[in-house]
Amino acid sequence: MSFFKEIKAFLGFDPDAQTQVDQISEDNPLFVYIKIPGDIDPLDRWELFADPLQQVLEKENLGEVTGGGSLSVPDEDGDYEDEFSGIDVHLYDAIKGPPLLRGELVRLQAPSGTVLLYEIDGKEWEEPVYSMKN
């Protein structure tokens, strides 16, 4: 099972459900997982990224932030350290939504290595926020 399908299952979504691009709407949103590398305090993650994303998504009526979390793994001493954080987003438009998220994450100076994970028409996408153009 892919990482994205594992995230969907963990969040209670059907990991095998396929979102069809022509059916994405406010009533049938596209689930996007924003994977942010590194150890970011949950309050900082919300203040720096989730809240500003929510504001622009609301303003443009393109979606909403629905949650988030961190993956912690033990180090050699048994202490847990966050490997990455995530922000859960529901987008109402598959054409305008991902570019808006990428642009806002660049503007908000998300760490290098931040990616958008989603699935449309049975194909999984892992899109880096930063490209050679940024």
VOBA-1610 file (N, C-alpha, C; in pm, whole numbers, padded with zeros to 5 digits, always signed):
BEGIN
Met+00086-00117+00000Met+00000+00000+00000Met+00090+00124+00000Ser+00055+00221-00083Ser+00134+00344-00092Ser+00119+00428+00034Phe+00212+00520+00053Phe+00207+00611+00166Phe+00076+00689+00167Phe+00035+00739+00049Phe-00087+00818+00041Phe-00208+00734+00082Lys-00216+00610+00036Lys-00328+00523+00072Lys-00325+00492+00221Glu-00204+00478+00280Glu-00193+00456+00424Glu-00247+00576+00501Ile-00214+00696+00456Ile-00264+00819+00520Ile-00417+00822+00510Lys-00472+00794+00392Lys-00617+00794+00375Lys-00683+00694+00471Ala-00626+00574+00480Ala-00684+00472+00568Ala-00675+00516+00714Phe-00561+00572+00753Phe-00541+00618+00890Phe-00645+00724+00927Leu-00679+00810+00831Leu-00775+00918+00856Leu-00920+00873+00842Gly-00940+00746+00809Gly-01075+00692+00799Gly-01136+00699+00661Phe-01056+00734+00560Phe-01104+00735+00422Phe-01082+00598+00361Asp-01159+00564+00261Asp-01140+00441+00186Asp-01013+00457+00103Pro-00907+00379+00131Pro-00782+00398+00058Pro-00793+00365-00090Asp-00894+00287-00128Asp-00909+00248-00268Asp-01009+00334-00344Ala-01073+00427-00275Ala-01168+00516-00342Ala-01093+00603-00443Gln-01152+00619-00559Gln-01091+00701-00662Gln-01176+00826-00683Thr-01111+00940-00674Thr-01177+01067-00697Thr-01167+01100-00845Gln-01281+01119-00908Gln-01285+01154-01050Gln-01282+01305-01064Val-01193+01355-01151Val-01172+01498-01163Val-01302+01572-01196Asp-01389+01513-01274Asp-01511+01583-01312Asp-01619+01577-01205Gln-01591+01509-01094Gln-01688+01500-00985Gln-01645+01578-00860Ile-01530+01642-00864Ile-01479+01716-00748Ile-01560+01844-00731Ser-01608+01864-00608Ser-01690+01981-00575Ser-01686+02000-00424Glu-01759+02098-00376Glu-01769+02119-00232Glu-01834+01998-00164Asp-01926+01934-00231Asp-01993+01815-00176Asp-01909+01688-00191Asn-01813+01689-00283Asn-01727+01574-00308Asn-01584+01625-00328Pro-01520+01671-00217Pro-01389+01736-00230Pro-01275+01638-00259Leu-01167+01694-00311Leu-01043+01621-00332Leu-00961+01630-00205Phe-00923+01513-00149Phe-00838+01512-00030Phe-00693+01531-00073Val-00626+01630-00014Val-00485+01658-00039Val-00413+01654+00094Tyr-00302+01581+00097Tyr-00218+01575+00217Tyr-00093+01656+00186Ile-00067+01758+00266Ile+00055+01838+00252Ile+00157+01781+00349Lys+00262+01721+00294Lys+00367+01658+00375Lys+00484+01756+00388Ile+00509+01797+00513Ile+00612+01896+00543Ile+00725+01826+00619Pro+00846+01820+00562Pro+00955+01750+00630Pro+01002+01823+00755Gly+01055+01746+00848Gly+01116+01804+00967Gly+01024+01807+01087Asp+01078+01856+01193Asp+01011+01862+01323Asp+00955+02003+01344Ile+00825+02019+01325Ile+00759+02149+01343Ile+00658+02133+01456Asp+00668+02218+01553Asp+00574+02218+01665Asp+00431+02232+01609Pro+00335+02155+01664Pro+00198+02163+01612Pro+00140+02305+01610Leu+00166+02382+01716Leu+00113+02519+01717Leu+00178+02605+01609Asp+00308+02584+01588Asp+00376+02658+01481Asp+00323+02617+01344Arg+00299+02487+01325Arg+00246+02439+01197Arg+00114+02509+01165Trp+00028+02521+01267Trp-00101+02587+01244Trp-00083+02736+01217Glu-00001+02801+01297Glu+00018+02945+01282Glu+00087+02979+01150Leu+00192+02904+01116Leu+00272+02936+00998Leu+00209+02891+00867Phe+00136+02779+00870Phe+00088+02721+00744Phe-00064+02697+00739Ala-00118+02623+00835Ala-00258+02581+00825Ala-00355+02700+00829Asp-00337+02790+00923Asp-00429+02905+00931Asp-00422+02994+00808Pro-00301+03032+00760Pro-00297+03113+00637Pro-00355+03040+00516Leu-00333+02908+00507Leu-00392+02832+00397Leu-00544+02833+00406Gln-00595+02816+00528Gln-00741+02819+00546Gln-00798+02953+00500Gln-00730+03061+00535Gln-00779+03194+00497Gln-00787+03211+00346Val-00684+03169+00274Val-00685+03187+00129Val-00783+03090+00063Leu-00795+02969+00116Leu-00892+02874+00061Leu-01035+02926+00078Glu-01064+02983+00195Glu-01197+03042+00218Glu-01220+03161+00125Lys-01121+03248+00116Lys-01135+03368+00033Lys-01164+03331-00112Glu-01097+03229-00163Glu-01114+03188-00302Glu-01224+03083-00319Asn-01285+03041-00208Asn-01388+02937-00209Asn-01340+02810-00281Leu-01216+02770-00248Leu-01157+02653-00313Leu-01138+02535-00220Gly-01169+02550-00091Gly-01153+02436-00002Gly-01139+02476+00142Glu-01090+02378+00221Glu-01072+02403+00364Glu-00965+02311+00420Val-00897+02359+00524Val-00804+02277+00601Val-00890+02196+00698Thr-00868+02063+00699Thr-00952+01977+00781Thr-00879+01908+00895Gly-00747+01923+00902Gly-00673+01859+01010Gly-00524+01862+00985Gly-00454+01782+01063Gly-00310+01773+01049Gly-00252+01687+01159Gly-00123+01665+01150Gly-00056+01583+01251Gly+00091+01568+01219Ser+00157+01481+01294Ser+00299+01456+01278Ser+00325+01307+01286Leu+00433+01263+01221Leu+00479+01126+01234Leu+00607+01128+01314Ser+00604+01063+01429Ser+00722+01056+01515Ser+00782+00917+01506Val+00914+00914+01498Val+00987+00786+01495Val+01093+00789+01603Pro+01124+00672+01664Pro+01226+00671+01769Pro+01367+00682+01710Asp+01453+00754+01781Asp+01593+00760+01741Asp+01669+00646+01810Glu+01800+00643+01798Glu+01880+00534+01855Glu+01871+00527+02007Asp+01834+00637+02074Asp+01820+00638+02220Asp+01677+00607+02265Gly+01588+00585+02169Gly+01449+00557+02203Gly+01364+00681+02221Asp+01424+00798+02201Asp+01348+00923+02207Asp+01277+00944+02074Tyr+01158+00999+02080Tyr+01081+01020+01958Tyr+01105+01160+01902Glu+01119+01164+01772Glu+01140+01289+01701Glu+01048+01290+01579Asp+00988+01406+01552Asp+00900+01416+01436Asp+00981+01409+01308Glu+00943+01315+01221Glu+01008+01301+01091Glu+00946+01398+00990Phe+00814+01414+00999Phe+00745+01511+00914Phe+00611+01545+00977Ser+00554+01653+00928Ser+00421+01697+00969Ser+00332+01697+00847Gly+00203+01697+00871Gly+00110+01700+00759Gly-00007+01792+00787Ile-00064+01843+00679Ile-00185+01923+00685Ile-00284+01859+00588Asp-00404+01833+00638Asp-00510+01773+00557Asp-00596+01884+00498Val-00620+01874+00368Val-00698+01976+00298Val-00803+01909+00211His-00920+01968+00206His-01022+01928+00109His-01033+02041+00007Leu-01009+02007-00120Leu-01020+02105-00228Leu-01148+02084-00306Tyr-01210+02194-00347Tyr-01334+02188-00423Tyr-01311+02199-00573Asp-01187+02224-00614Asp-01154+02239-00756Asp-01015+02180-00779Ala-01009+02076-00861Ala-00882+02006-00886Ala-00791+02080-00981Ile-00844+02177-01054Ile-00762+02253-01148Ile-00699+02374-01079Lys-00778+02450-01005Lys-00728+02572-00940Lys-00667+02546-00803Gly-00711+02441-00732Gly-00669+02418-00594Gly-00523+02385-00574Pro-00468+02283-00640Pro-00326+02249-00617Pro-00229+02364-00648Pro-00246+02436-00761Pro-00155+02549-00784Pro-00166+02656-00675Leu-00288+02679-00626Leu-00305+02777-00518Leu-00229+02731-00394Leu-00242+02603-00358Leu-00170+02552-00241Leu-00019+02566-00259Arg+00032+02525-00375Arg+00177+02535-00399Arg+00223+02680-00389Gly+00151+02771-00453Gly+00189+02912-00449Gly+00189+02969-00308Glu+00087+02936-00232Glu+00079+02985-00094Glu+00189+02925-00008Leu+00218+02797-00025Leu+00324+02734+00054Leu+00460+02794+00021Val+00483+02831-00104Val+00607+02901-00140Val+00609+03037-00071Arg+00497+03110-00081Arg+00488+03242-00018Arg+00511+03234+00132Leu+00460+03127+00194Leu+00473+03108+00339Leu+00607+03047+00378Gln+00692+03022+00280Gln+00827+02968+00301Gln+00825+02831+00368Ala+00741+02742+00315Ala+00740+02603+00363Ala+00880+02545+00339Pro+00921+02451+00423Pro+01054+02392+00406Pro+01072+02323+00271Ser+01195+02324+00222Ser+01227+02249+00102Ser+01192+02103+00125Gly+01137+02038+00026Gly+01095+01899+00040Gly+00948+01883+00069Thr+00876+01995+00088Thr+00731+01990+00110Thr+00664+01944-00019Val+00569+01850-00006Val+00500+01796-00123Val+00349+01791-00100Leu+00275+01796-00210Leu+00131+01774-00209Leu+00107+01631-00256Leu+00028+01556-00181Leu-00007+01419-00218Leu-00158+01412-00239Tyr-00199+01358-00354Tyr-00342+01341-00381Tyr-00358+01239-00494Glu-00482+01201-00517Glu-00512+01102-00620Glu-00631+01150-00701Ile-00615+01148-00833Ile-00723+01186-00923Ile-00732+01081-01033Asp-00853+01036-01060Asp-00879+00938-01166Asp-00790+00815-01153Gly-00764+00773-01030Gly-00686+00652-01006Gly-00536+00670-01013Lys-00488+00790-01040Lys-00343+00816-01045Lys-00302+00897-00924Glu-00200+00847-00853Glu-00148+00919-00737Glu-00046+01024-00782Trp-00056+01142-00719Trp+00034+01252-00750Trp+00114+01287-00625Glu+00241+01311-00642Glu+00328+01363-00536Glu+00401+01481-00598Glu+00346+01599-00575Glu+00397+01720-00639Glu+00480+01802-00541Pro+00607+01822-00572Pro+00689+01910-00488Pro+00634+02053-00493Val+00640+02120-00380Val+00596+02261-00374Val+00695+02346-00451Tyr+00823+02316-00436Tyr+00926+02392-00504Tyr+00970+02318-00629Ser+00973+02390-00740Ser+01024+02333-00864Ser+01144+02418-00907Met+01199+02383-01017Met+01313+02459-01068Met+01271+02603-01100Lys+01142+02627-01120Lys+01092+02761-01155Lys+01083+02852-01033Asn+01072+02794-00910Asn+01052+02876-00790Asn+01177+02950-00755
//
